Amino acid sequence: MGVYLLLFAFTPYIIFNYKVKFPTIIVVQRALLKKMWIRSKRLKKIRIGRSEKTKNKKDRAFAKKSERGLQLYF
């Protein structure tokens, strides 16, 4: 699930790459990542179990890392 969300988060780069300047792309993606983060927080409250919590943390860390990588790449 986390991987799918990450792929969804990086779609703005592909869509807006040709039309819009880069800062706006980064802003759009940051907003999406924040939305994902809030969603995972909300899910965490519903779910019980330590394994889910650590998995969410790892997903979020990976999202941040790959976001940084994409910013350097573009």
C-alpha positions as a Markdown table, in Angstrom:
| # | Residue | x | y | z |
|---|---|---|---|---|
| 1 | Met | 0.0 | 0.0 | 0.0 |
| 2 | Gly | 2.8 | 2.4 | 0.9 |
| 3 | Val | 4.5 | 1.9 | -2.4 |
| 4 | Tyr | 1.3 | 2.7 | -4.3 |
| 5 | Leu | 0.8 | 5.9 | -2.3 |
| 6 | Leu | 4.4 | 6.9 | -3.1 |
| 7 | Leu | 3.8 | 6.4 | -6.8 |
| 8 | Phe | 0.7 | 8.4 | -6.5 |
| 9 | Ala | 2.6 | 11.2 | -4.8 |
| 10 | Phe | 5.2 | 11.4 | -7.6 |
| 11 | Thr | 2.6 | 11.8 | -10.4 |
| 12 | Pro | 2.7 | 15.6 | -10.3 |
| 13 | Tyr | 6.3 | 15.6 | -11.5 |
| 14 | Ile | 5.3 | 13.6 | -14.5 |
| 15 | Ile | 2.1 | 15.6 | -15.3 |
| 16 | Phe | 3.4 | 19.2 | -14.7 |
| 17 | Asn | 7.0 | 18.7 | -15.8 |
| 18 | Tyr | 6.3 | 20.1 | -19.2 |
| 19 | Lys | 4.0 | 23.0 | -18.4 |
| 20 | Val | 4.8 | 24.4 | -15.0 |
| 21 | Lys | 8.0 | 25.7 | -13.4 |
| 22 | Phe | 9.8 | 23.5 | -10.9 |
| 23 | Pro | 9.0 | 25.2 | -7.5 |
| 24 | Thr | 5.2 | 24.8 | -8.0 |
| 25 | Ile | 5.8 | 21.1 | -8.8 |
| 26 | Ile | 7.7 | 20.7 | -5.5 |
| 27 | Val | 4.9 | 22.5 | -3.6 |
| 28 | Val | 2.2 | 20.3 | -5.1 |
| 29 | Gln | 4.2 | 17.2 | -4.2 |
| 30 | Arg | 4.9 | 18.4 | -0.7 |
| 31 | Ala | 1.2 | 19.0 | -0.1 |
| 32 | Leu | 0.4 | 15.5 | -1.4 |
| 33 | Leu | 3.0 | 14.0 | 0.9 |
| 34 | Lys | 1.5 | 15.9 | 3.8 |
| 35 | Lys | -1.9 | 14.6 | 2.9 |
| 36 | Met | -0.5 | 11.1 | 2.9 |
| 37 | Trp | 1.2 | 11.6 | 6.2 |
| 38 | Ile | -2.0 | 12.9 | 7.8 |
| 39 | Arg | -3.9 | 9.9 | 6.3 |
| 40 | Ser | -1.3 | 7.4 | 7.7 |
| 41 | Lys | -1.6 | 9.1 | 11.1 |
| 42 | Arg | -5.4 | 8.7 | 11.1 |
| 43 | Leu | -5.0 | 5.1 | 10.0 |
| 44 | Lys | -2.6 | 4.5 | 12.9 |
| 45 | Lys | -5.2 | 5.7 | 15.4 |
| 46 | Ile | -7.7 | 3.2 | 14.0 |
| 47 | Arg | -5.3 | 0.2 | 13.8 |
| 48 | Ile | -3.8 | -1.6 | 16.8 |
| 49 | Gly | -0.5 | -3.3 | 16.6 |
| 50 | Arg | 3.2 | -2.3 | 16.8 |
| 51 | Ser | 4.1 | -3.8 | 13.4 |
| 52 | Glu | 1.7 | -1.4 | 11.6 |
| 53 | Lys | 3.1 | 1.6 | 13.4 |
| 54 | Thr | 6.7 | 0.8 | 12.5 |
| 55 | Lys | 5.8 | 0.1 | 8.9 |
| 56 | Asn | 4.1 | 3.5 | 8.6 |
| 57 | Lys | 7.2 | 5.2 | 10.0 |
| 58 | Lys | 9.4 | 3.4 | 7.5 |
| 59 | Asp | 7.1 | 4.4 | 4.6 |
| 60 | Arg | 7.1 | 8.0 | 5.7 |
| 61 | Ala | 10.9 | 8.0 | 5.9 |
| 62 | Phe | 11.2 | 6.5 | 2.5 |
| 63 | Ala | 8.8 | 9.1 | 1.1 |
| 64 | Lys | 10.9 | 11.9 | 2.5 |
| 65 | Lys | 14.1 | 10.4 | 1.2 |
| 66 | Ser | 12.7 | 9.9 | -2.3 |
| 67 | Glu | 11.2 | 13.4 | -2.3 |
| 68 | Arg | 14.7 | 14.8 | -1.6 |
| 69 | Gly | 16.1 | 12.7 | -4.4 |
| 70 | Leu | 13.6 | 13.8 | -6.9 |
| 71 | Gln | 14.2 | 17.5 | -6.1 |
| 72 | Leu | 17.9 | 17.0 | -6.7 |
| 73 | Tyr | 17.2 | 15.1 | -9.9 |
| 74 | Phe | 14.9 | 17.7 | -11.5 |
